[in-house]
Structure formats: structure tokens, C-alpha cells
Amino acid sequence: MLFVNYPKCGTCQKARKYLEEKGIAFEDRNIKEQNPTADELKKWIEKSGLPIKKLFNTSGMLYRQMGLKDKLPDMSEQEMIELLATDGMLVKRPILVTEDKVLVGFKQAEWEQV
């Protein structure tokens, strides 16, 4: 399983601790150093079952600086995916990618089911 995170993010640190305490093996990926590609994002959105807007890190500085709250409603899904692929800091994290499921954000009860 793939654990996509930003090491300085408090929620990501909680998620990592959870995985380690459960003894779950994972591939670690720093989203700032290796942001997701458009193809990866398309697959992840499909597997997560979430609307694409839920993959945006709405509390991030970059999101606010770019004024995306006002721009997203006028963008197509493809434009949003391409925008997310430009910078990992736009993407909500952590992301846990398994063979058949993708979890976005850390909700312990949700993660326990996977």
C-alpha cells in the first residue's frame, strides 16, 4: 500500500503513527517532493468514490493564494486534475492507496475498515 503524505503535516504524522502501531507495511511518498501525476489522480479519484473537489487541500496556503475557492466552480474535471498534478501542496493529504480503495484524509474509523 502507498502512503502519500507531507512529513510536516500533523494529520499525516497521526496517520503514519497509526499505520506503524498496527504493523502495516507501506511505501512512503512525500507529496511535496513527488506530487501525483494526472493519471494517478484520475485513478485515485475513481477508487476513492469522492468528487474531485474533495481532493483539494482547501486549508492550504497555496489554495488560498491562488483563489481557488472562486475558480474551481468554473473549471472542468480535467482542468482540476491537471491543476492538482502541478503541485502536491494543492492535494489533500494523507492519501492511502490500496489495491482497490483510496482514502483521502485521516479518519481512523474509516482507515480501520480498510
N, C-alpha and C positions, 0 to 999 in steps of 0.2 A: 504494500500500500504506500501511497505517496502522501507526504505531509508537507503542504506548501504553506510557508509561514514567513513572518518577519520577526527575527530574533528579539528586537526591542519592544515588540508589541506584548502588553501584559496578558491579553486574552490568548495569544499564541503560546506564551510561556505556560499558562494554565493547561492548555490543551496538550503541550509536549509532556508536562508532568503527568497528566492523566494517562497518556499512552505508555510512558515509561513505567508508571506504577502498575499498570495492567500487564506489563511484559509484552506489549505489542511491538513487533518489529516494523519499522517503517523507513522509507527512503526520505531523507531530509532535503528540502529545497528552499532556499532563501528567495522569496518573491522579488526582492529588490535587485538582487544580482542576476536572477534568471526569471524574467517575467514570462507569464504564459503566452503561448502563441495563439493566434486567432483560431487555428484548427483545434488546439487543446481546449480553448474556451468554448467552442461550439459543442464539443463532446461533453464537457463538464456541465454545461447548461442543460443539455439533453438528459444526462444521467441524474442531475440534481432534481429535475422537475420544477425548478424555480423559474420565475420570469427573469429575463436578463437584467432588469434594473436592480434585482436583489444581489447581483454580483459586484455592484459598485460600492466602494468604501465611502459612504456618504459623510462619515465623520472625519475624513482625512483632509489635510490642508490643501493638497493638490486639487481635490474635488471642489473645494470651496473657491480656491484661487481661479480655477477655470470657469466658474459659474455654471457648473453642470446641472444644477437643480433646474435652471431655466432652459438649458439647451437640450437635455435628454428627451423631453416630450416631442421635439421636432425631428429627432434622429431615427433612422431605420435601425432594425436589429443588427444588420451587417455593419453599419457605421458605429454602433455601440461596441460591438465585438472588436472592431479594428481599433477603436479608441482604448479599450481595456488592454489590448495587446501592446500598446505603446509604452506603458509604464506600470509595473507591478504595484505601485503605491495607489493606483486607482482601484485595485481589486480588493474586495472584502476578504478578510482572512481570519483565522486559518482556513485552509481547504484540505479536506481529507478525501483522497481519491482511492476507491477500492475498485475491484473488477466490475461491479455492477451498480455502484452507488457513489454519489459525490455529496459530501456535507460541506456547507459553507457557514462559517462562523462556528463558535464553540458553544453548544448546548449539551451538557453532559448526558442528559436523559436520551437525547437523540443519538449521540455517539455510542451509548451503551447498547442500543438496538442493533447497531452495525457491528 
